Amino acid sequence: MDEVPTPNELRTAARGATIIAYGTGLAGIAVGTLLLRDDELALAVLIWVVTFAVGTCLVGVATLIRAQAGISARLAKLDADVASLRRDRSRDL
């Protein structure tokens, strides 16, 4: 991958990961509830725990992606500031 994602693309990816996390949680609750209704307590609890873990991991990944987007935006701003200062300094010399 030669192309570095922009901060907006990273934020979009973070939103996607968050949506998938919520979808996973809802699916886990639905499946666990259906299993509980069929007197499969152990399997229902296992499904709830697994979907909770997957959802937590996805939310963690989304948080890391948002942090990376913030860092990338800050670095881009600093790069623009340094370029502006170089132009100003070259005019002074």
Secondary structure, 3 states (H helix, E strand, C coil): CCCCCCHHHHHHHHHHHHHHHHHHHHHHHHHHHHHHHCCCHHHHHHHHHHHHHHHHHHHHHHHHHHHHHHHHHHHHHHHHHHHHHHHHHHHHC
